[in-house]
Amino acid sequence: MKQLAIFTSFLCWSLATAQDKMLPLNKDLPTIENTWDLHYSDLEPLLKSRLAETPDSLEILDELARVYRGQAKYDQAAELYRHALELREAASGRGSIDLVPTLENLARIDQLLKKLDEAEGLLARAIAIREASQGPDHPEVASEYNSLARLFLVEHKLLEAEPLYTRALQIIETNYGPADPRLCSTLDNLASTYRDETKFAQAEPLLRRSLIIRDIASGPVHPEVANSLDSLASLYYAQKRFADAQPLYERSLGIWMTLLGPNHPVVATSLDNLAVVYAMQQRYQEAEQLYKRALEIRDAEDAASLHNLALVEVGLKNDRDAAADYKRMVAIPVSDLAPALREYAEILRRMHRPAEAAVMEKRAKAAASKLRSNADERK
């Protein structure tokens, strides 16, 4: 039987995005602190009424734009930010540092509206203003370079992102030294860019450096250390360096279990990551136990884990258990079920159940045809 591919899922720890940079409101309006306690639908008419009375109030324009953004009314938010930008340009000049927060906020909205060229221009302008006003090595300049580099990544402009991240690293090092934790996110982002370009040799030292900095700054048991371990391990996995990835995933799993307890969903994902590495080293029994434990933690059907567990059972020549896993998996709605259905059919034929295998093969053809049709419709 041909070797079946084992798919992995990599841990993604989400960080909250920065809030809009706001000016203080007039004292007769709700303050920034207590506006967060109001529902946007309650706050919107109040601010619209006040804006009608003072249509050029920068404070109200900014706050109402934030409310629109919170309600996903991006066109309205963009209109207000543009008006605020015009007012600030008239009051302070086109090169004033006072324009930068509005340029940043408008760039965020343009990204949400998929107006990426406009967002590029706004962020480039913010960089130029900061460099002229604060100097080319100011930490805020590094933040602007990072923002524009992230936008380039969204646009798949990897070559354009590289020098921006490199420049941001230089600025942060100049201000804080070569071992400051503030370097880590930029190191990670540049490494991710190199990885997307399959420049693994350039990505590895960046991730190793980020891990060392976090290990020293945060201590050995910290979520950011676990994130760094996962990132470096996934890079090794992409290079098929499974023996190198293994101890990193093992240490990461220990950290997550210590921090979150043995039954947290993040621990389940970490178990999956380590199980994949074991499986790729043909350590199927160890992988089997990890996948089963991950599924117990989730207490729900998980197609990716079931698929991987089934493949491990195939490696252990446990066709009956593999068939049971496939049976559970093919009952779960997933975007592309055809490969699993074909694999299930192959197991069934080996178990001398040709009628059931034929049914699975028929379902596989139908699923593949439906996927192609959906793809054609999206074109």
Residue pairs with C-beta under 8 A, 6 or more apart in sequence:
1 314
1 346
1 350
4 311
4 314
4 343
6 276
6 279
6 280
6 308
6 311
6 312
7 276
7 304
7 307
7 308
8 234
8 237
8 272
8 273
8 276
8 308
9 269
9 272
9 273
9 304
10 230
10 234
10 273
11 227
11 230
11 252
11 266
11 269
11 270
11 273
13 223
13 226
13 227
13 266
20 62
20 65
20 66
20 69
20 101
20 105
20 108
21 101
21 104
21 105
22 32
22 62
22 63
22 66
22 101
23 58
23 59
23 62
24 31
24 32
24 59
25 31
25 32
25 35
25 59
25 60
25 63
26 57
26 59
26 60
29 46
29 47
29 50
29 59
29 60
29 63
30 38
30 43
30 46
32 63
35 43
35 63
40 67
40 70
40 71
41 71
43 67
44 64
44 67
44 68
44 71
47 60
47 63
47 64
47 67
48 64
50 57
50 60
51 57
51 60
51 61
51 64
54 60
56 87
58 84
58 87
58 88
61 80
61 81
61 83
61 84
61 87
62 80
62 81
62 84
62 102
62 105
64 80
65 76
65 77
65 80
65 81
65 84
65 105
65 109
66 77
68 74
68 76
68 77
68 80
69 77
69 108
69 109
69 112
74 109
74 112
74 113
75 113
77 109
78 106
78 109
78 110
78 113
81 102
81 105
81 106
81 109
82 106
84 102
85 99
85 102
85 103
85 106
88 96
88 98
88 99
88 102
89 96
89 99
91 98
92 98
92 99
95 129
95 132
95 133
96 129
96 133
97 129
97 130
97 133
97 134
99 126
99 129
100 126
100 129
100 130
103 122
103 123
103 125
103 126
103 129
104 122
104 123
104 126
104 147
106 122
107 118
107 119
107 122
107 123
107 126
107 147
107 151
108 119
110 116
110 118
110 119
110 122
111 119
111 151
111 154
116 151
116 154
116 155
119 151
120 148
120 151
120 152
123 144
123 147
123 148
123 151
124 148
126 144
126 147
127 141
127 144
127 145
127 148
130 138
130 140
130 141
130 144
131 138
131 141
134 140
134 141
135 141
136 171
137 171
137 174
137 175
138 171
138 175
139 171
139 172
139 175
139 176
139 182
141 171
142 167
142 168
142 169
142 171
142 172
142 175
142 186
143 168
145 164
145 165
145 167
145 168
145 171
146 164
146 165
146 168
146 185
146 186
146 189
148 164
149 160
149 161
149 164
149 165
149 168
149 189
149 193
150 161
150 189
152 158
152 160
152 161
152 164
153 161
153 189
153 192
153 193
153 196
158 193
158 196
158 197
159 197
161 193
162 190
162 193
162 194
165 186
165 189
165 190
165 193
166 190
168 186
169 183
169 186
169 187
169 190
172 180
172 182
172 183
172 186
173 180
173 183
176 182
176 183
179 213
179 216
179 217
180 213
181 213
181 214
181 217
181 218
183 209
183 210
183 213
184 210
184 213
184 214
184 224
184 228
187 206
187 207
187 209
187 210
187 213
188 206
188 207
188 210
188 228
188 231
190 206
191 202
191 203
191 204
191 206
191 207
191 210
191 231
191 235
192 203
192 231
194 200
194 202
194 203
194 206
195 203
195 235
195 238
200 235
200 238
200 239
203 235
204 232
204 235
207 228
207 231
207 232
207 235
208 232
210 228
210 231
211 225
211 228
211 229
211 232
214 222
214 224
214 225
214 228
215 225
215 228
218 224
218 225
219 225
220 255
221 255
221 258
221 259
222 255
222 259
223 255
223 256
223 259
225 255
226 252
226 255
226 256
226 259
226 270
229 248
229 249
229 251
229 252
229 255
230 248
230 249
230 252
230 270
230 273
232 248
233 244
233 245
233 246
233 248
233 249
233 252
233 273
233 277
234 245
234 273
236 242
236 244
236 245
236 248
237 245
237 276
237 277
237 280
240 280
242 277
242 280
242 281
243 281
245 277
246 274
246 277
246 278
246 281
249 270
249 273
249 274
249 277
250 274
252 270
252 273
253 267
253 270
253 271
253 273
253 274
256 264
256 266
256 267
256 270
257 267
257 270
260 266
260 267
261 267
262 297
263 297
264 297
265 297
265 298
267 297
268 293
268 294
268 295
268 297
268 298
268 305
269 294
271 290
271 291
271 293
271 294
271 297
272 290
272 291
272 294
272 304
272 305
272 308
274 290
275 286
275 287
275 288
275 290
275 291
275 294
275 308
275 312
276 287
276 308
278 284
278 286
278 287
278 290
279 287
279 308
279 311
279 312
279 315
282 315
284 312
284 313
284 315
284 316
285 316
287 308
287 312
288 309
288 312
288 313
288 316
291 305
291 308
291 309
291 312
292 309
294 302
294 305
295 302
295 305
295 306
295 309
298 305
301 328
301 329
301 331
301 332
303 329
303 332
303 334
303 340
306 325
306 326
306 328
306 329
306 332
307 325
307 329
307 340
309 325
310 322
310 325
310 326
310 329
310 340
310 343
311 322
311 343
313 319
313 321
313 322
313 325
314 322
314 347
319 347
319 350
319 351
320 351
322 347
323 344
323 347
323 348
323 351
326 340
326 343
326 344
326 347
327 344
329 340
329 344
330 337
330 340
330 341
330 344
330 360
330 363
334 340
335 371
336 367
336 371
337 363
337 364
337 367
338 364
338 365
338 367
338 368
338 371
339 364
341 360
341 361
341 363
341 364
341 367
342 360
342 361
342 364
344 360
345 357
345 358
345 360
345 361
345 364
346 357
348 354
348 356
348 357
348 360
349 357
